[in-house]
């Protein structure tokens, strides 16, 4: 009689329940996943589903759902100029942060990926703002860019680069630019790490072969680094765009959407109607839910388009 293989012995039924070791391992995996699944359903799936329900009602969050509004909240949202102002600001903010972060982070990643002495120290320094709380960064930057006592105006005046203090956070155009700059500085380290991961995935043998063939640094970057980085670049672009469309904490701390509504983003707009009681004095959960759904669908569509770009670049370079 032939002897049993090790695989057959390990997967024989064991115990009174007749469960194999493989089945027991799977059972324990589900046991450990179950608490996380419950939290995900309660704090993610359920709120999203209820947002669609709330968007069909005129509801303040108090009492039962009684005043059915249908699609009226969406109609009011589309006709509201302040919403489109926040919508536009969100995309300006996202575009500005993407344009500032991605190319400069790539240049720094290339430098830190080379034979630079102390590059680990520099990587840590550039990544430090990422682990700093956004609220703390916003509070510090608010003081730095203050009109009368801010460090930026003080330095510019001392260097005679300006004749009078600039209201960085008191002027709409300046305030939005400052927010873009601070957010880009805050999250610069994340993009740098993304690019470093992509650069380190390129085999060094390719660069060595290019060097033997007489290629300089620029040609190696143009014909080797950039083409091989395209799949990673598409993913970084996708993540940067989605992240850039959400800037609630920094905006709330630094400008609170001001001056006026010059720096109000969609996240802050939703917050005002959901919790601050704009206009009527009571929260407007139904209207805020409609705004959240509309903006969420917009971000989802953008993610799908960029996801197709990622798939296309992976297929082209595969």
C-alpha positions as CSV (number, residue, x, y, z in Angstrom):
1,X,0.0,0.0,0.0
2,X,1.6,3.3,-1.0
3,X,2.4,5.7,1.7
4,X,0.5,9.0,2.1
5,X,2.1,12.3,1.0
6,X,2.9,15.0,3.5
7,X,0.1,17.2,1.9
8,X,-2.4,14.4,2.4
9,X,-1.4,13.9,6.0
10,X,-1.6,17.6,6.8
11,X,-5.0,17.9,5.3
12,X,-6.7,14.8,6.8
13,X,-9.8,15.4,8.9
14,X,-8.9,16.0,12.5
15,X,-10.9,16.0,15.7
16,X,-14.6,15.4,16.2
17,X,-15.6,18.2,13.8
18,X,-13.8,16.5,11.0
19,X,-12.0,19.8,10.0
20,X,-8.7,19.7,8.2
21,X,-5.9,21.9,9.3
22,X,-6.3,24.0,6.2
23,X,-10.0,24.6,7.0
24,X,-9.1,25.5,10.6
25,X,-6.6,28.1,9.3
26,X,-9.2,29.6,7.1
27,X,-11.7,29.6,9.9
28,X,-9.2,31.5,12.2
29,X,-8.5,33.9,9.4
30,X,-12.2,34.8,9.2
31,X,-12.4,35.1,13.0
32,X,-9.7,37.7,13.0
33,X,-11.2,39.5,10.0
34,X,-14.7,39.6,11.4
35,X,-14.2,42.5,13.9
36,X,-12.6,44.7,11.2
37,X,-15.5,43.7,8.8
38,X,-18.1,44.8,11.4
39,X,-16.3,48.2,11.9
40,X,-16.1,48.7,8.2
41,X,-19.8,48.0,7.7
42,X,-20.9,50.2,10.7
43,X,-18.6,53.2,10.1
44,X,-18.1,53.1,6.3
45,X,-20.8,51.2,4.4
46,X,-23.7,52.2,6.6
47,X,-23.0,56.0,6.6
48,X,-22.5,56.0,2.9
49,X,-25.8,54.1,2.4
50,X,-27.6,56.5,4.8
51,X,-26.2,59.5,3.0
52,X,-28.2,58.5,-0.1
53,X,-31.3,58.2,2.1
54,X,-30.8,61.5,3.9
55,X,-30.3,63.3,0.5
56,X,-33.9,62.6,-0.3
57,X,-35.3,64.4,2.8
58,X,-35.3,67.8,4.3
59,X,-33.9,66.8,7.6
60,X,-32.0,68.6,10.3
61,X,-30.7,65.5,12.1
62,X,-33.3,65.9,14.8
63,X,-36.5,63.8,14.9
64,X,-37.7,61.3,12.3
65,X,-37.3,61.4,8.6
66,X,-40.6,62.9,7.5
67,X,-40.2,65.7,4.9
68,X,-39.5,63.8,1.7
69,X,-37.8,66.0,-0.8
70,X,-37.0,63.7,-3.6
71,X,-34.3,65.3,-5.8
72,X,-35.1,68.8,-4.6
73,X,-31.9,69.0,-2.6
74,X,-29.8,68.2,-5.7
75,X,-31.7,70.8,-7.7
76,X,-31.0,73.4,-5.0
77,X,-27.4,72.3,-4.9
78,X,-26.9,72.7,-8.7
79,X,-28.5,76.2,-8.6
80,X,-26.3,77.4,-5.7
81,X,-23.4,79.6,-6.8
82,X,-21.5,79.1,-3.5
83,X,-21.4,75.4,-4.1
84,X,-19.8,75.9,-7.5
85,X,-17.4,78.3,-6.0
86,X,-16.3,75.7,-3.5
87,X,-16.2,73.1,-6.3
88,X,-13.9,75.3,-8.4
89,X,-11.7,76.1,-5.4
90,X,-11.3,72.4,-4.7
91,X,-10.1,71.7,-8.3
92,X,-7.8,74.7,-8.3
93,X,-6.3,73.6,-5.0
94,X,-5.9,70.0,-6.3
95,X,-4.3,71.2,-9.5
96,X,-1.9,73.5,-7.7
97,X,-0.7,70.8,-5.3
98,X,-0.2,68.2,-8.0
99,X,1.8,70.7,-10.2
100,X,4.0,71.7,-7.2
101,X,4.5,68.3,-5.7
102,X,5.0,65.8,-8.4
103,X,7.8,67.2,-10.6
104,X,9.8,68.6,-7.7
105,X,9.4,65.4,-5.6
106,X,10.7,63.5,-8.6
107,X,13.8,65.7,-8.9
108,X,14.5,65.3,-5.2
109,X,13.9,61.5,-5.3
110,X,16.4,61.2,-8.2
111,X,19.0,63.1,-6.1
112,X,18.3,61.1,-3.0
113,X,18.3,57.8,-4.9
114,X,21.9,58.5,-6.1
115,X,25.2,58.2,-4.2
116,X,24.6,61.1,-1.9
117,X,26.3,61.2,1.5
118,X,23.8,61.3,4.3
119,X,20.8,60.6,2.0
120,X,18.9,58.8,4.8
121,X,19.1,61.9,7.0
122,X,17.7,64.0,4.1
123,X,14.9,61.6,3.4
124,X,13.9,61.8,7.1
125,X,14.0,65.6,7.1
126,X,11.8,65.9,4.1
127,X,9.3,63.3,5.4
128,X,9.0,64.9,8.9
129,X,6.1,67.3,7.9
130,X,4.0,64.3,6.8
131,X,4.0,62.9,10.4
132,X,3.1,66.3,11.9
133,X,-0.5,66.8,12.6
134,X,-2.2,69.0,10.0
135,X,-4.0,71.1,12.6
136,X,-0.6,72.0,14.2
137,X,0.9,72.8,10.8
138,X,-2.1,75.0,9.9
139,X,-1.9,76.9,13.2
140,X,1.9,77.5,12.9
141,X,1.6,78.5,9.2
142,X,-1.3,80.9,10.1
143,X,1.1,82.8,12.4
144,X,4.0,82.7,9.9
145,X,1.8,84.2,7.2
146,X,0.1,86.7,9.5
147,X,-0.1,90.2,8.0
148,X,1.3,92.3,10.8
149,X,3.4,89.9,12.9
150,X,4.1,87.1,10.4
151,X,7.6,85.9,9.7
152,X,7.2,86.0,5.9
153,X,6.2,89.7,5.8
154,X,8.9,90.5,8.3
155,X,11.6,88.9,6.2
156,X,10.3,90.4,2.9
157,X,10.2,93.9,4.5
158,X,13.7,93.5,6.0
159,X,15.1,92.5,2.5
160,X,13.2,95.4,1.0
161,X,11.4,93.1,-1.4
162,X,8.0,94.6,-0.6
163,X,7.0,98.1,0.5
164,X,4.2,97.1,2.9
165,X,2.9,94.0,4.6
166,X,1.0,91.7,2.3
167,X,-2.3,90.3,3.6
168,X,-1.5,86.7,2.7
169,X,-4.6,85.2,4.4
170,X,-6.7,88.3,4.1
171,X,-6.8,88.4,0.3
172,X,-8.6,85.7,-1.6
173,X,-6.0,85.1,-4.3
174,X,-3.1,85.1,-1.9
175,X,-4.9,82.9,0.6
176,X,-5.6,80.2,-1.9
177,X,-2.0,80.3,-3.1
178,X,-0.7,80.0,0.5
179,X,-3.0,77.0,1.1
180,X,-1.6,75.3,-2.0
181,X,2.0,76.0,-0.9
182,X,1.5,74.8,2.6
183,X,-0.3,71.6,1.6
184,X,2.4,70.9,-1.0
185,X,5.1,71.3,1.6
186,X,3.1,69.2,4.1
187,X,2.7,66.2,1.8
188,X,5.8,66.6,-0.3
189,X,7.5,63.7,1.5
190,X,4.8,61.2,0.6
191,X,5.3,61.9,-3.1
192,X,9.0,61.7,-2.7
193,X,8.7,58.2,-1.2
194,X,6.4,57.2,-4.0
195,X,9.0,58.3,-6.6
196,X,11.8,56.6,-4.6
197,X,9.9,53.3,-4.7
198,X,9.5,53.6,-8.4
199,X,13.1,54.5,-9.0
200,X,14.4,51.6,-6.9
201,X,12.3,49.2,-8.9
202,X,14.4,50.0,-12.1
203,X,17.2,47.5,-12.4
204,X,20.7,49.1,-12.1
205,X,21.9,46.8,-14.9
206,X,19.9,48.9,-17.3
207,X,21.8,52.1,-16.3
208,X,25.1,50.2,-16.4
209,X,24.4,49.1,-19.9
210,X,23.4,52.6,-20.9
211,X,26.7,54.0,-19.4
212,X,28.7,51.5,-21.4
213,X,26.9,52.6,-24.5
214,X,27.9,56.2,-23.8
215,X,24.6,57.6,-22.5
216,X,24.9,60.6,-20.2
217,X,22.7,61.4,-17.2
218,X,20.2,63.3,-19.3
219,X,19.8,60.6,-21.9
220,X,19.6,57.9,-19.2
221,X,16.8,60.0,-17.6
222,X,15.0,60.6,-20.8
223,X,15.2,57.1,-22.4
224,X,15.3,54.9,-19.3
225,X,14.0,56.5,-16.2
226,X,11.0,58.3,-17.6
227,X,9.6,55.4,-19.7
228,X,10.1,52.9,-16.9
229,X,8.5,55.2,-14.4
230,X,5.3,55.8,-16.4
231,X,3.2,53.1,-14.7
232,X,4.3,54.3,-11.3
233,X,3.7,57.9,-12.4
234,X,0.1,57.2,-13.4
235,X,-0.5,55.6,-9.9
236,X,1.1,58.6,-8.2
237,X,-1.0,61.0,-10.2
238,X,-4.2,59.1,-9.3
239,X,-3.4,59.2,-5.6
240,X,-2.4,62.8,-5.7
241,X,-5.5,63.9,-7.5
242,X,-7.8,62.1,-5.1
243,X,-5.9,63.4,-2.0
244,X,-5.8,66.9,-3.4
245,X,-9.6,67.1,-3.6
246,X,-9.9,66.8,0.2
247,X,-8.3,69.5,2.2
248,X,-10.7,70.1,5.1
249,X,-8.4,70.2,8.1
250,X,-5.8,72.6,6.7
251,X,-8.4,75.0,5.2
252,X,-10.5,74.9,8.4
253,X,-7.5,75.9,10.6
254,X,-5.8,78.4,8.4
255,X,-8.6,80.4,6.7
256,X,-12.0,78.7,7.6
257,X,-12.9,79.3,4.0
258,X,-12.2,83.0,4.1
259,X,-11.9,85.7,3.3
260,X,-15.6,85.5,2.5
261,X,-15.8,82.2,0.6
262,X,-12.6,82.7,-1.4
263,X,-10.9,79.5,-0.1
264,X,-14.0,77.4,0.7
265,X,-13.6,73.9,-0.5
266,X,-16.4,71.3,-1.0
267,X,-15.4,69.5,2.2
268,X,-15.8,72.6,4.2
269,X,-19.0,73.6,2.4
270,X,-20.6,70.2,3.3
271,X,-19.4,70.6,6.9
272,X,-21.0,74.0,7.2
273,X,-24.5,72.8,6.2
274,X,-24.2,69.5,8.1
275,X,-23.0,70.8,11.4
276,X,-22.9,74.6,11.5
277,X,-26.5,75.4,10.5
278,X,-26.0,77.9,7.7
279,X,-28.9,80.2,7.0
280,X,-31.7,78.6,9.1
281,X,-29.6,78.0,12.2
282,X,-30.3,74.3,12.0
283,X,-28.1,71.7,10.4
284,X,-29.3,70.7,6.9
285,X,-28.3,67.0,6.7
286,X,-30.3,66.3,3.6
287,X,-28.7,69.1,1.6
288,X,-25.2,68.4,2.9
289,X,-25.7,64.7,2.0
290,X,-26.7,65.7,-1.5
291,X,-23.5,67.8,-1.8
292,X,-21.4,65.0,-0.6
293,X,-23.0,62.5,-3.0
294,X,-22.5,64.8,-6.0
295,X,-18.9,65.5,-5.2
296,X,-18.3,61.9,-4.3
297,X,-19.6,60.8,-7.7
298,X,-17.4,63.4,-9.4
299,X,-14.3,62.1,-7.6
300,X,-15.3,58.5,-8.5
301,X,-15.6,59.4,-12.2
302,X,-12.2,61.0,-12.1
303,X,-10.7,58.0,-10.3
304,X,-12.1,55.7,-13.0
305,X,-10.6,57.8,-15.8
306,X,-7.2,57.9,-14.1
307,X,-7.5,54.2,-13.3
308,X,-7.9,53.5,-17.0
309,X,-4.8,55.6,-17.5
310,X,-2.9,53.4,-15.0
311,X,-4.2,50.3,-16.8
312,X,-3.2,51.7,-20.2
313,X,0.3,52.6,-19.1
314,X,0.8,49.3,-17.4
315,X,-0.3,47.5,-20.6
316,X,1.9,49.6,-22.8
317,X,5.0,49.0,-20.6
318,X,4.1,45.4,-19.7
